[in-house]
């Protein structure tokens, strides 16, 4: 079961985009901005 805010939309394409965003964030330690699409620029956080 997936629990998510209803404001994120209900389409399969939107859920797929959200999963890709989360995977990109986790794998590359970056922050995809709002409305991010695969291939778009991401935010690289400063070193800790």
C-alpha positions, 0 to 999 in steps of 0.5 A, spaced: 500 500 500 502 506 498 500 512 502 501 519 499 498 526 500 492 527 495 496 534 492 501 529 489 495 527 484 492 520 482 495 519 475 500 513 474 504 517 470 505 522 476 506 516 481 511 514 477 515 520 476 515 521 484 518 514 485 523 516 480 524 522 484 525 519 490 530 514 487 534 519 484 535 523 490 537 516 494 541 514 489 545 520 487 544 524 494 541 530 490 535 534 491 530 534 485 526 541 485 518 541 485 516 539 478 522 535 477 522 531 471 527 525 469 533 529 465 532 535 469 537 539 473 537 537 480 540 541 487 546 538 489 547 540 497 553 543 500 558 538 503 557 536 510 
